[in-house]
Amino acid sequence: MSAMTAPLVDPMAMRQAMGRFATGVAVITTEEDGRPHGMTVNSLTSVSLEPPLLLVCFNHGARTAEAAVSSGRFVVNILSKRQQAIALRFAARGEDHFAGLDLDYAGHRVPVVPQALAHLECDVERVVEAGDHTIVLGAVLGATMREGEPLGFYGGKFSDIQQHGHEPEHWFF
Ligand SMILES: Cc1cc2nc3c(=O)[nH]c(=O)nc-3n(C[C@H](O)[C@H](O)[C@H](O)COP(=O)(O)O)c2cc1C
């Protein structure tokens, strides 16, 4: 590293600044050796349409990430604004997130979150280590959707994401 290298940002400042980037909220579900796992994330990003790829960034040690990588499959469950309790349940550290829940596969290979706004079933395409996170790229095998309003996350809090009522724009990029 050269003496001219600029100092890195303070991690809390980065977290607070990135907290200004509003996101939705999803639960990643998977199953390993017959045991279901799931965790709440907001680091979900669409990467490519041809081929269809998405990515999720997992904190090192996240049990769901380890199970997804070892089983090679996972489902992205995009939460509706009625599912804040689900988001909290699947974010509780050290808990069995599926405890007391009936498993619902809804035609997928791993259990899903019922009533989610969208289910995207993925095969693990690639795993990239990046700092204190593991980036998991998923090849999207199928996607189903339902109508509803999304759960948002902004400034470290759950929020509503409002629609402005104009016609959908068809962006090409
Ligand atoms: C809104 C929200 C977003 C989150 N996003 C992520 C994320 O993108 N990546 C991550 O590793 N943990 C994220 N977490 C924390 C995990 O949900 C939490 O650490 C979880 O308990 C880990 O799952 P595990 O018990 O399977 O290890 C988020 C939590 C919340 C409430």
The ligand as a MOL file (V3000), in Angstrom:
LIG
                    3D

  0  0  0     0  0            999 V3000
M  V30 BEGIN CTAB
M  V30 COUNTS 31 33 0 0 0
M  V30 BEGIN ATOM
M  V30 1 C -33.6730 -5.5670 7.2550 0
M  V30 2 C -32.5290 -6.5130 7.4730 0
M  V30 3 C -31.6290 -6.7430 6.4470 0
M  V30 4 C -30.5560 -7.6500 6.6150 0
M  V30 5 N -29.7190 -7.8690 5.5670 0
M  V30 6 C -28.7030 -8.7480 5.6890 0
M  V30 7 C -27.8730 -9.0390 4.5630 0
M  V30 8 O -28.0690 -8.5370 3.4630 0
M  V30 9 N -26.8610 -9.9320 4.7490 0
M  V30 10 C -26.6190 -10.5320 5.9620 0
M  V30 11 O -25.6740 -11.3180 6.0690 0
M  V30 12 N -27.4110 -10.2790 7.0450 0
M  V30 13 C -28.4530 -9.4160 6.9220 0
M  V30 14 N -29.2770 -9.1820 7.9990 0
M  V30 15 C -29.0130 -9.8850 9.2800 0
M  V30 16 C -29.4700 -11.3480 9.2440 0
M  V30 17 O -30.8660 -11.4430 8.9180 0
M  V30 18 C -29.2750 -12.0450 10.6080 0
M  V30 19 O -27.9340 -11.9320 10.9970 0
M  V30 20 C -29.6800 -13.5300 10.5780 0
M  V30 21 O -29.9980 -13.9570 11.8780 0
M  V30 22 C -28.5820 -14.4320 10.1070 0
M  V30 23 O -29.1420 -15.6910 9.7080 0
M  V30 24 P -28.6490 -17.0730 10.2630 0
M  V30 25 O -29.2870 -17.1620 11.6350 0
M  V30 26 O -29.1540 -18.0800 9.2910 0
M  V30 27 O -27.1490 -17.0620 10.3900 0
M  V30 28 C -30.3620 -8.2950 7.8550 0
M  V30 29 C -31.2810 -8.0660 8.9020 0
M  V30 30 C -32.3500 -7.1850 8.7070 0
M  V30 31 C -33.3300 -6.9670 9.8230 0
M  V30 END ATOM
M  V30 BEGIN BOND
M  V30 1 1 1 2
M  V30 2 1 2 3
M  V30 3 2 2 30
M  V30 4 2 3 4
M  V30 5 1 4 5
M  V30 6 1 4 28
M  V30 7 2 5 6
M  V30 8 1 6 7
M  V30 9 1 6 13
M  V30 10 2 7 8
M  V30 11 1 7 9
M  V30 12 1 9 10
M  V30 13 2 10 11
M  V30 14 1 10 12
M  V30 15 2 12 13
M  V30 16 1 13 14
M  V30 17 1 14 15
M  V30 18 1 14 28
M  V30 19 1 15 16
M  V30 20 1 16 17
M  V30 21 1 16 18
M  V30 22 1 18 19
M  V30 23 1 18 20
M  V30 24 1 20 21
M  V30 25 1 20 22
M  V30 26 1 22 23
M  V30 27 1 23 24
M  V30 28 2 24 25
M  V30 29 1 24 26
M  V30 30 1 24 27
M  V30 31 2 28 29
M  V30 32 1 29 30
M  V30 33 1 30 31
M  V30 END BOND
M  V30 END CTAB
M  END
